[in-house]
């Protein structure tokens, strides 16, 4: 299937995140088409969040267009088909103006969002580091717990992230799966493995062995998901590798 055909289909599709099976092989191999798909999915997700700028000008303009004498005809009685034609023209003008306002609102929102993300005002509070931000979104306070309890709670967070990844993969949400795969790697390497190395020797074998088995299951499930969803094979495969490496390291620390 050619890129031109695939891209025209995605632009006309109401659900670009769920392309038909006939397009899946092409998207799995074509980076350009996947990039277009990601942009379309992001636009689709952002559209409901667009703010409507407060303004009375639109209502005044619509009132002028629909009821002003400037648009009225003072000819003798029109025949019915001409009346319908004039009404349709008014409706077309109204929709065109609404589309223009929506497009302007979208551009304004995107520009404002880019400005906010690229600049940091002086005197702002320091942001959380990536690990704290990830963990606190699932279990606030887990990093402040005692070593044994902390490791257990981080393992629960890892399982929740894997469960969420599975659901997003089934929904065809490539961007969310990619984001979760990166966060999973940060959680495992900077959180679980780093704290596991500091766990007292007597507690390692029992606790690290069970967490290692959890990662073994995670690696297997992520690998199976990658086979079921070819478009998301890369992030899911990365998650499987991270989980398998974590299993080996934890078994090494536990002396198993």
Secondary structure, DSSP 4 states (H G I P E B T S, - for coil): --HHHHHHHHHH-S-TTS--HHHHHHHHH-HHHHHHHHHHHHHHHHHTT------SHHHHHHHHHHH-GGG---SSPPPHHHHHHHHHHHHHHHHHHHHHHHHHHHHHHHHHHHHHHH---TTPPPPPPHHHHHHHTT-TTGGGS-HHHHHHHHHHHHHHHHHHHHHHHHHT-HHHHHHHHHHHHHIIIIIIHHHHTTS-HHHHHHHHHHHHHHHHHHHHHHHHHHHH-GGGHHHHHHHHHHHHHHHHHHHHHHT-
